[in-house]
Amino acid sequence: MEFKESYKYINPKSYIEKFAAADWYLLLKPELQEYFYGYIKIRENKSEEWQESRKEFVKMVCEFVEADQIAFGSSGTNWDKERKSINKIVIHHSSTDPNTSLQVINALGLIRLYAPFYSQKDNEQFGQPIWSNHIYKGKPTFIAYHYIIEQDGTVHHILLDEHIGWQSGNWEINCKSISICFLDDLDEKQPTKEAMQAAQKIIQKYHGCKLLGHKEVNELTSCPGKLFLGKDGWKNLLTTQKK
Ligand SMILES: [Zn+2]
């Protein structure tokens, strides 16, 4: 396999054999645990080298996915059979640079959500090839969101209503909700006007559903940022401009 990107901290060639194994995520457990498992706060005071290595790891996973060099299942558990009627909308931010590609969001879904689940010994799927049951543009997708909104208001409709997004850290809520993610780091700011308008349009389609921020259903995360809740929070703006 040829690599298009350059690497300083990790050697992607040394991972080729590992990614070809059905249980690659078990072989890579030390790295995945170090860089990706758990919620984001622990990463705040890591060294620059650690941050750069983590970025390179994500970049490498993207390259392996794009080249179809990661062993995935071609069938498996139909996770979506537990889908219930939708009564909630969960709002997220990607907590990344706004120019982050969907390939990176996909790689992060794969290694932060699916890999740790398939690594749990007491799960029936332990050690099995990873299978999401979700196809986007002809390829398996591990993105946990139904909609991703860019700063300029562009909407990517990733998962269908009948798909369960592995998004909130709470399976019951995942089964009943639609997820919308702003492709941005909204820790200290609110979404752009264009992104807000795009979100309002989506929310109108699901009228009657309760709107919640990710942190309102999972106390381990600060997603979608500090300015979401409260009297002047942007949560209020998402619904008030309904006609
Ligand atoms: Zn979130």
Residues whose N, C-alpha, C, O or C-beta is under 5 A from the ligand:
A	BS01	ZN	I91 H92 H93 Q167 H214 C223
